Amino acid sequence: MLNRLNTIRYTYIRSHLYGLFLNTVTLLAILLSIHVIFEPGWLSATSIFVFVLSYMLIGFIFSFYVGFKSSGDMKDRMDYLSVLITQLSRGNYSSRVYFNEDDEIARIGNELNELGEKLQSQVKSLQRMADEKSEYAKSAHKAATIEERQRLARDLHDAISQQLFALTMMTQATLRVMEKDPVLAKTQLEEISSTAIKAQTEMRALLLHLRPVDLSGEPLISGIHKLVEELKQKCPIEFHLQLEEVDGISQSTEEHLFRIVQESLSNTLRHANASEVSIEITRSKGEMFVHIGDNGQGFDLETDERKKTSYGLKTMKERCEELGGTFAIRTKQGEGTHIDIRIPL
C-alpha cells in the first residue's frame, strides 16, 4: 500500500493537495487580517471558520479528482516507456513508441527509439561479422585440415604402425618357442595382448579425434537429430525434442547454435547425472528461441565457481552474444539445469 502512494498518480494528487493547503493558509490569513483590522459586521470568526472548512472540503474533493484525472495520461505514457525498455532488454529491438505531444517525455521516447534502431543495427553488424568470420574460418580450416592429416599420418606411423610391427615380431617369436618353452610362450602372449590393447586404445583415440564437430553443410535441425541419435546409442538418457525449422538464419548462426547445443549436451553427460533432456527450437515474434534443459542434479550458479568454469558457460554465452542474442541459465541444486537462448532474426 505504501509503495502505491509513491506512484506518479499519487504524486500528482499530493501536489494538488499541497496547493490547496497553501491557498487555504493564505485565504485564512487574509480573512483574519480583515476581521482584525476593519472588524466588519458580516465577517465574524464563526463565518471565517465555516468558510475555510467548506473551502478545504470542496478543494480536497476537486484536488483529488483533478489530480487523478490529469495524471492518467502521464501514467499511460510512462507505462509505454517502461514496456519499450523491457522489450529492448529482451532483445526485441524493433519495438517503438510514438507520442503526439512535444514535451520531455516525448523526447525520451524518441531517444529510446533511436537507441532501439542503433541496437538493431549493431545486431545486424554482429551477425554480418559472424558470417565473415565463418568464411575466414573455412579458409583456415582447409589449411588446418592438410596439417592435421600430416600429423595423423605421423601418429599412425609412430604409434600404430610400430606397435603392429612389434606384434608381428612377437607373434613369430612366440610360435618358435611355443613347443620348446610353454612358460616363455605364455609370457610373450601376455605381452602381445597388452600391446594389442594399447594399439586399440591409440586407434580409438585417433578415430575420436577425427569425429566431426560441425554440421558439415547440414541444416541445424538435421544435425541435432543425428547428434541425439548417436547419444541415444551410447547413454541411457531419454531425449524430448521439439524442433521447428527456422528460415532466414545464416550458416554461421546455425554452426554457432549447433556448437552451443553440443557443448550443453556434453556438459549434461559429464556432470548432470540426468535421465531426461529436452531440446526446443521455436520462432516467435521475430526471434529464434532455443531451450536446453535436463532433470539432473544442477549446481549453485552463484557460489560454485569451479563448475561454472568446467561447464563452459562462458564459451556458450560468448557464442550467443556474438550473434547479438541473449543467454540465460537457470539452475539449482537438485532441480536440473535450463539454458534459454534468444537470437533476433
LINWOMO-V564832 format. One record per residue. N is the residue number from 1. D_LAST is the distance of its C-alpha to the last C-alpha in whole Angstrom. Layout:
N&D_LAST  N&D_LAST
This chain:
1&42  2&43  3&39  4&39  5&42  6&39  7&37  8&37  9&38  10&41  11&41  12&42  13&45  14&46  15&47  16&48  17&51  18&51  19&52  20&55  21&56  22&57  23&58  24&61  25&62  26&63  27&64  28&66  29&68  30&69  31&70  32&72  33&73  34&75  35&76  36&78  37&79  38&80  39&81  40&80  41&82  42&79  43&76  44&77  45&75  46&75  47&73  48&71  49&70  50&69  51&67  52&65  53&64  54&63  55&61  56&59  57&59  58&58  59&56  60&54  61&53  62&52  63&50  64&48  65&47  66&46  67&44  68&42  69&41  70&41  71&38  72&36  73&34  74&34  75&32  76&30  77&29  78&28  79&27  80&24  81&24  82&23  83&21  84&19  85&19  86&18  87&15  88&14  89&16  90&13  91&10  92&10  93&10  94&11  95&14  96&17  97&21  98&24  99&27  100&30  101&33  102&33  103&34  104&33  105&30  106&29  107&28  108&27  109&24  110&24  111&23  112&21  113&19  114&19  115&18  116&15  117&14  118&15  119&13  120&10  121&12  122&13  123&9  124&9  125&13  126&12  127&10  128&12  129&15  130&14  131&14  132&17  133&19  134&18  135&20  136&23  137&23  138&24  139&26  140&28  141&27  142&30  143&32  144&32  145&32  146&36  147&37  148&36  149&38  150&41  151&41  152&41  153&44  154&45  155&45  156&46  157&49  158&50  159&49  160&49  161&51  162&54  163&54  164&54  165&57  166&59  167&58  168&60  169&63  170&63  171&63  172&66  173&68  174&68  175&69  176&72  177&73  178&72  179&76  180&78  181&76  182&73  183&73  184&71  185&69  186&68  187&67  188&65  189&63  190&62  191&61  192&59  193&57  194&56  195&55  196&53  197&51  198&50  199&49  200&47  201&45  202&45  203&43  204&41  205&40  206&39  207&37  208&35  209&34  210&33  211&31  212&28  213&25  214&22  215&20  216&23  217&21  218&20  219&17  220&15  221&17  222&20  223&20  224&20  225&23  226&25  227&25  228&26  229&29  230&30  231&30  232&32  233&35  234&35  235&35  236&36  237&32  238&31  239&27  240&25  241&22  242&19  243&17  244&15  245&13  246&10  247&9  248&7  249&7  250&10  251&13  252&13  253&10  254&12  255&15  256&15  257&14  258&17  259&19  260&18  261&19  262&22  263&23  264&23  265&25  266&27  267&28  268&28  269&31  270&33  271&33  272&32  273&34  274&32  275&33  276&30  277&26  278&23  279&20  280&17  281&14  282&12  283&9  284&10  285&9  286&5  287&5  288&7  289&10  290&13  291&17  292&20  293&23  294&27  295&30  296&32  297&34  298&31  299&32  300&32  301&29  302&31  303&35  304&34  305&33  306&34  307&32  308&29  309&30  310&31  311&28  312&25  313&23  314&23  315&22  316&19  317&18  318&18  319&16  320&13  321&14  322&14  323&10  324&10  325&10  326&13  327&15  328&18  329&21  330&24  331&27  332&31  333&34  334&35  335&32  336&29  337&26  338&23  339&19  340&16  341&13  342&10  343&6  344&4  345&0
